[in-house]
């Protein structure tokens, strides 16, 4: 199995001399189940060495081109703004998006960063919500919800089925997730029979191709045609569905503790209308799913060249 055509995972490079901040950022992204590789350099000069493949980064294998740089301002040897200035002087590096990540809230640092081409300015500590707001400015990047692949191959895009008998709610969900950069398509079902056909692998498309079992189900609890609570109960009673992650959706204040279980994978509850942050938080509860940032494939960069 191979990665989806035309895209590749985003490599994130963080320039920060504080090991605790680096560790905190790494843990924050892991907690949000953002599966992208995160590399580190310790100061502005080391950042330039990495980007220019000099010194200890002379081997291209040790310095694959980053797609996103998280840059601290207060570092030894070369401060963040100085390295940002140097990057802007080099046409080959100028297009790499740079997000400032710093403890400084000084207006001169903020204006100076944007004047030198920073895409966003984040005040520490980093959170997934802050990083997401920054990512929305990066037109070259989008999210992909993935599932682990066999034999160490590339993770595969997750198949998402949304069960809701309200077409407007389905359309709104699509618009919300697309606006947030999620590239996975959603398949919609409007009644319980159609949903169970998808869950049990019985659904066949018009060309005779059998639909894959979904990796994630977005399940409306308030739909009379679907009866989400009964579906949760059926999943809990069906061993073949115990590994299926389910996000229950409700426009009312449903009590999570009062909902039926949904097998071993469990389920989360998200209020309608869906917000990307809430969905991302729910997905983080499922070990079989992860978000990753992807960007358009560039053959000149995929091999580290």
C-alpha positions in Angstrom: 0.0 0.0 0.0 1.3 3.5 -0.8 0.4 7.0 0.2 -2.4 8.8 -1.6 -1.1 10.2 -4.9 -0.1 13.8 -5.2 0.5 14.4 -1.5 3.2 13.7 1.1 3.5 14.2 4.9 4.7 17.6 6.1 8.0 17.7 7.9 8.1 20.2 10.8 11.4 21.7 12.0 11.5 23.4 15.3 14.3 25.9 16.2 14.4 26.4 20.0 17.2 26.2 22.5 15.0 25.2 25.4 14.7 21.4 25.8 11.6 21.7 27.9 9.8 23.8 25.3 10.8 21.3 22.6 9.6 18.4 24.7 6.3 20.2 25.6 5.6 20.9 21.9 6.4 17.3 21.0 4.0 16.0 23.7 1.3 18.5 22.7 1.3 17.3 19.1 1.4 13.6 20.2 -1.5 14.2 22.6 -3.5 15.6 19.7 -2.4 12.6 17.6 -0.7 14.8 15.0 1.5 12.2 13.3 4.0 14.4 11.5 7.7 14.1 12.0 9.1 16.8 14.2 12.8 17.6 14.1 14.8 20.1 16.2 17.7 22.5 15.9 19.0 24.5 18.9 19.5 28.0 17.6 19.3 30.3 14.6 22.8 29.4 13.2 22.0 25.7 13.5 18.8 26.4 11.6 20.7 28.0 8.8 23.2 25.2 8.7 20.3 22.7 8.5 18.6 24.6 5.7 21.9 25.2 3.8 23.2 21.6 4.4 26.4 22.7 6.0 28.4 21.5 9.0 26.9 18.5 10.7 23.9 18.7 8.3 26.0 18.3 5.1 24.5 14.9 4.5 21.1 15.4 2.8 19.8 12.4 4.7 20.2 14.3 7.9 18.5 17.5 6.6 15.4 16.8 4.6 13.8 20.1 3.5 11.2 21.1 6.1 7.7 22.1 5.0 7.1 24.2 8.1 9.4 25.9 10.6 8.5 26.7 14.2 11.0 29.4 15.2 11.8 30.7 18.6 12.9 34.4 18.8 15.2 34.3 21.9 18.1 31.9 21.1 21.9 32.0 21.5 24.4 32.4 18.7 21.7 33.8 16.4 18.3 35.2 17.4 15.1 34.2 15.6 14.6 37.5 13.9 18.2 37.4 12.6 17.8 34.0 11.2 14.4 35.0 9.7 16.2 37.9 8.0 18.8 35.5 6.6 16.2 33.1 5.3 14.5 35.9 3.5 17.7 36.8 1.7 17.9 33.3 0.2 15.3 32.7 -2.6 15.5 28.9 -2.3 14.4 29.1 1.3 12.0 32.1 1.2 8.9 29.9 0.4 9.2 27.7 3.5 6.4 28.8 5.9 7.7 30.0 9.2 5.6 30.3 12.4 7.1 32.2 15.2 6.8 30.4 18.5 8.0 32.5 21.4 7.3 33.8 24.9 7.5 37.4 23.8 4.3 39.4 23.4 6.3 42.6 22.5 4.6 44.6 19.7 8.0 45.2 18.1 8.7 41.5 17.9 5.3 40.8 16.5 5.5 43.5 13.8 9.1 42.7 13.0 8.2 39.0 12.5 5.4 39.7 10.1 7.5 42.3 8.3 10.1 39.6 7.7 7.6 37.2 6.3 6.4 35.1 9.2 3.1 33.4 8.5 1.9 33.4 12.1 3.0 34.5 15.6 2.2 32.1 18.4 2.9 32.8 22.1 4.1 29.8 24.1 3.1 27.3 25.2 2.0 25.9 21.9 -1.4 24.2 21.8 -3.1 22.3 19.0 -5.7 25.0 18.7 -3.0 27.7 18.2 -1.1 25.6 15.7 -4.3 24.8 13.8 -5.0 28.6 13.5 -1.6 29.0 12.1 -2.0 26.1 9.7 -5.2 27.6 8.3 -2.9 30.4 6.8 -0.8 27.9 5.0 -2.6 27.3 1.7 0.0 24.6 0.8 -1.0 22.4 3.7 -4.1 20.4 4.6 -5.0 17.7 7.2 -5.5 14.1 6.5 -7.1 11.6 8.9 -5.1 8.4 8.6 -5.1 4.8 9.8 -2.0 2.7 10.4 -0.8 0.7 7.5 0.5 -2.9 7.5 4.2 -3.8 7.3 5.4 -0.3 8.1 4.0 1.2 4.9 2.6 4.7 4.6 -0.5 5.3 6.7 -3.7 5.3 4.6 -6.4 8.0 4.4 -9.3 7.1 6.8 -12.7 6.2 5.4 -15.3 8.4 7.1 -19.0 7.7 7.1 -21.5 10.2 8.5 -24.9 8.9 9.4 -27.5 11.8 9.5 -30.9 12.1 7.9 -30.6 15.8 7.6 -29.0 16.8 4.3 -28.3 20.3 5.6 -26.4 19.0 8.5 -24.3 16.8 6.2 -23.6 19.8 3.9 -22.6 21.9 6.9 -20.3 19.3 8.2 -18.6 19.0 4.8 -18.1 22.8 4.6 -16.8 23.0 8.1 -14.2 20.2 7.7 -13.1 21.5 4.3 -12.7 25.0 5.7 -10.5 23.5 8.4 -8.4 21.8 5.8 -9.5 18.2 6.3 -9.0 16.5 3.0 -10.8 13.2 3.7 -14.1 12.8 1.8 -17.2 12.0 3.8 -19.7 9.3 2.7 -23.3 10.0 3.9 -26.0 7.6 4.8 -29.5 8.7 5.9 -31.0 5.6 7.5 -29.9 2.8 9.8 -30.1 0.0 7.2 -27.7 1.8 4.9 -25.4 2.5 7.8 -25.3 -1.2 8.9 -24.6 -2.2 5.3 -21.5 0.0 5.3 -20.4 -1.3 8.7 -20.7 -4.9 7.7 -19.1 -4.4 4.2 -22.4 -5.1 2.4 -22.6 -1.8 0.5 -21.8 -2.0 -3.2 -21.3 1.0 -5.4 -23.0 1.4 -8.8 -20.0 -0.1 -10.6 -20.1 -3.2 -8.6 -17.2 -2.2 -6.3 -17.7 -3.1 -2.6 -17.4 -0.1 -0.3 -14.6 -0.5 2.3 -15.6 -0.7 5.9 -15.4 2.8 7.5 -12.5 3.7 9.8 -14.6 6.3 11.6 -18.3 6.8 11.9 -19.9 10.2 12.7 -23.2 9.2 14.2 -26.2 11.5 14.7 -28.0 10.6 17.9 -31.1 12.7 17.2 -32.1 11.2 13.8 -35.3 9.3 13.8 -34.3 7.4 10.7 -31.0 6.2 12.2 -31.6 5.9 16.0 -28.0 6.5 17.0 -28.4 5.0 20.5 -29.7 1.8 19.0 -26.8 1.7 16.6 -24.3 2.1 19.5 -25.9 -0.8 21.2 -25.7 -2.9 18.1 -22.0 -2.1 17.7 -21.4 -3.0 21.3 -23.1 -6.4 20.8 -21.3 -7.2 17.5 -17.7 -8.6 18.0 -16.8 -7.8 14.4 -17.4 -4.1 15.1 -15.7 -3.8 18.4 -12.7 -2.0 16.8 -14.8 0.6 15.1 -14.3 4.2 16.4 -17.6 6.2 16.7 -18.1 9.9 17.3 -21.6 10.5 18.4 -23.1 13.8 17.3 -26.0 15.6 19.1 -27.6 19.0 19.0 -28.9 18.5 22.5 -27.0 18.2 25.7 -26.6 14.5 25.8 -25.0 12.9 28.8 -22.0 10.9 27.6 -22.3 8.6 30.6 -25.9 7.7 29.6 -24.9 6.6 26.1 -24.4 2.9 25.2 -20.9 1.8 24.7 -19.5 1.1 21.2 -17.2 -1.8 21.4 -13.6 -1.9 22.5 -12.6 1.2 20.4 -15.2 3.2 22.3 -16.9 6.4 21.3 -16.7 10.1 21.9 -19.5 12.8 22.0 -19.3 16.0 19.9 -21.9 18.7 19.9 -23.6 19.8 16.6 -22.8 21.7 14.6 -19.4 20.0 14.3 -16.3 22.1 15.0 -13.0 20.9 13.7 -11.3 21.4 17.1 -13.9 19.3 18.9 -13.7 16.5 16.2 -9.8 16.6 16.4 -10.1 16.2 20.2 -12.4 13.3 19.8 -10.2 11.6 17.2 -7.3 11.8 19.6 -9.0 9.4 21.8 -8.8 6.6 19.2 -5.5 4.8 18.9 -6.3 3.6 15.4 -6.6 7.1 14.0 -4.2 10.1 13.7 -4.2 13.4 12.0 -1.3 14.5 9.8 -0.5 17.6 7.8 0.2 16.9 4.1 1.3 19.0 1.3 1.4 18.7 -2.5 4.1 16.2 -3.5 7.3 17.7 -5.0 9.5 15.0 -6.7 12.6 17.2 -6.2 12.1 17.0 -2.4 10.7 13.5 -1.7 14.1 11.9 -1.8 15.6 14.7 0.3 17.1 16.5 -2.7 
